[in-house]
Amino acid sequence: MNKSWLIALAAVVLVAIALAACETAGTGSGNVRGTQKPVAFTWQSQSADNDTGDITATFGSGRVFKGSYVQITGDTRFERVEPLWVGWDKSDRRGDWRYWEPSPAFYKQYNGRVLANLHADDGEAMRCRFTLNSPSRGMAGGGAGRCQLSESSQEINAEFRRQG
């Protein structure tokens, strides 16, 4: 093997390690309230500060909801939270979820928490809010919360294990 090929290979390996170090992933579990039907969660951060990422909820029936999450911090801008309302019409936005509109009260209420918006293949939406055990660690610090389905208003309890 020539020296330049080894240097290139070493560089690729170092970049892969650095990218992997920036990503954090984890799992959670839950159930549909009142039925105890299981729901499994997986998440993976997309940013170095772990405040955004992808999340999937898989029901025991095999139904899957996928979407993204955002941890609300003092630096969170409207553009980051705007996707949280996709699939929720104006009458559904609030419901029993206080401050479910982007406003100063919204940012104050959810500061240090994670919000998510997921969708099934048939278009039904599921919104989630989680209280983190350790907000400085993001989802990796673990936490708990609940989700709500847009069509039936059924709620799902969720818990996420602390990673590492």
C-alpha positions as CSV (number, residue, x, y, z in Angstrom):
1,M,0.0,0.0,0.0
2,N,1.3,3.4,-0.8
3,K,1.6,6.1,1.8
4,S,-1.0,8.5,0.3
5,W,-3.7,5.8,0.2
6,L,-3.1,5.1,3.9
7,I,-3.3,8.8,4.8
8,A,-6.6,9.1,2.8
9,L,-8.0,6.1,4.6
10,A,-7.0,7.4,8.0
11,A,-8.6,10.8,7.2
12,V,-11.9,9.0,6.2
13,V,-11.9,7.0,9.4
14,L,-11.3,10.1,11.5
15,V,-14.1,12.0,9.8
16,A,-16.5,9.0,10.3
17,I,-15.5,8.9,14.0
18,A,-16.0,12.6,14.4
19,L,-19.4,12.5,12.8
20,A,-20.5,9.5,14.9
21,A,-19.4,11.3,18.0
22,C,-21.7,14.2,17.2
23,E,-24.7,11.9,16.8
24,T,-26.5,10.5,19.7
25,A,-29.3,7.9,19.6
26,G,-31.6,6.2,22.0
27,T,-34.8,4.4,22.7
28,G,-37.9,4.8,24.7
29,S,-41.1,3.0,25.5
30,G,-44.7,3.9,26.1
31,N,-48.3,2.9,25.9
32,V,-51.6,4.2,24.7
33,R,-53.3,5.6,27.8
34,G,-56.2,3.6,29.0
35,T,-55.3,0.5,26.9
36,Q,-51.7,-0.3,27.9
37,K,-51.1,-1.1,24.2
38,P,-47.3,-0.7,23.7
39,V,-45.5,2.0,21.7
40,A,-41.7,1.8,21.0
41,F,-39.8,5.0,20.4
42,T,-36.4,5.6,18.8
43,W,-34.6,8.9,18.3
44,Q,-31.4,10.2,16.8
45,S,-30.0,13.7,17.2
46,Q,-29.1,15.7,14.1
47,S,-27.0,18.4,15.7
48,A,-23.8,18.7,17.7
49,D,-25.7,20.2,20.6
50,N,-28.4,17.5,20.5
51,D,-31.3,19.9,20.4
52,T,-32.9,18.6,17.1
53,G,-33.3,15.2,15.6
54,D,-35.5,12.5,14.2
55,I,-37.9,10.4,16.2
56,T,-40.0,7.4,15.4
57,A,-42.9,5.8,17.3
58,T,-44.0,2.3,16.4
59,F,-47.2,0.9,17.8
60,G,-47.7,-2.7,18.7
61,S,-50.0,-3.0,15.7
62,G,-47.1,-2.1,13.5
63,R,-48.3,1.4,12.7
64,V,-45.4,3.8,12.4
65,F,-45.2,7.6,12.9
66,K,-42.0,9.4,11.9
67,G,-40.9,13.0,12.4
68,S,-38.6,15.4,14.0
69,Y,-38.1,16.9,17.5
70,V,-36.8,20.2,18.7
71,Q,-35.6,21.0,22.2
72,I,-36.8,24.5,23.1
73,T,-34.0,26.7,24.5
74,G,-33.5,30.4,25.0
75,D,-31.9,30.4,21.5
76,T,-34.7,28.6,19.7
77,R,-36.0,30.6,16.7
78,F,-39.5,30.4,15.1
79,E,-38.1,28.7,11.9
80,R,-37.1,25.7,14.0
81,V,-40.5,25.2,15.7
82,E,-42.7,26.1,12.7
83,P,-42.8,22.4,11.5
84,L,-44.4,21.4,14.8
85,W,-47.8,22.5,13.5
86,V,-47.8,20.7,10.2
87,G,-50.8,18.4,10.1
88,W,-52.6,20.2,12.9
89,D,-55.4,22.6,11.8
90,K,-56.0,25.8,13.8
91,S,-58.7,24.2,16.0
92,D,-56.4,21.3,16.9
93,R,-53.4,23.4,17.7
94,R,-54.3,24.3,21.2
95,G,-56.8,21.8,22.6
96,D,-55.7,20.9,26.1
97,W,-52.0,21.7,25.2
98,R,-51.4,25.1,26.8
99,Y,-49.6,27.7,24.8
100,W,-49.6,25.6,21.6
101,E,-48.9,28.7,19.5
102,P,-45.5,30.3,19.0
103,S,-45.5,33.3,21.4
104,P,-43.4,34.4,24.3
105,A,-45.6,32.3,26.6
106,F,-45.0,29.3,24.4
107,Y,-41.2,29.6,24.6
108,K,-41.4,30.2,28.4
109,Q,-43.7,27.2,28.9
110,Y,-41.6,24.8,26.9
111,N,-38.1,26.0,27.6
112,G,-35.8,23.0,28.3
113,R,-38.4,20.6,27.0
114,V,-38.6,18.7,23.7
115,L,-41.5,19.0,21.3
116,A,-42.0,16.7,18.3
117,N,-44.4,16.3,15.3
118,L,-44.7,12.9,13.7
119,H,-46.8,11.6,10.8
120,A,-48.0,8.2,9.7
121,D,-48.2,7.2,6.0
122,D,-51.9,7.9,6.0
123,G,-51.2,11.5,7.0
124,E,-52.4,11.4,10.6
125,A,-50.2,13.5,12.9
126,M,-48.9,12.8,16.4
127,R,-47.6,15.7,18.5
128,C,-45.4,15.0,21.6
129,R,-43.9,17.0,24.5
130,F,-41.3,15.6,26.8
131,T,-39.8,16.9,30.0
132,L,-36.1,16.1,30.1
133,N,-34.3,14.8,33.2
134,S,-31.2,16.7,32.2
135,P,-31.9,19.4,29.6
136,S,-28.2,20.1,29.2
137,R,-27.8,16.6,27.8
138,G,-30.8,16.8,25.5
139,M,-32.7,13.5,24.8
140,A,-29.6,11.6,25.9
141,G,-30.3,12.7,29.5
142,G,-33.6,10.8,29.4
143,G,-37.1,12.1,30.2
144,A,-40.8,11.4,30.0
145,G,-43.9,12.9,28.5
146,R,-46.9,12.3,26.3
147,C,-48.0,12.4,22.7
148,Q,-51.4,12.9,21.2
149,L,-52.9,11.6,17.9
150,S,-54.6,14.2,15.7
151,E,-57.6,12.2,14.6
152,S,-58.6,10.3,17.8
153,S,-57.0,12.6,20.4
154,Q,-55.7,9.4,22.0
155,E,-52.7,10.0,24.2
156,I,-49.5,8.0,24.6
157,N,-47.3,8.0,27.6
158,A,-43.6,7.9,26.8
159,E,-40.3,7.4,28.7
160,F,-36.8,7.7,27.5
161,R,-33.8,6.1,29.1
162,R,-30.7,8.0,30.0
163,Q,-28.0,7.2,27.5
164,G,-24.4,6.6,28.7
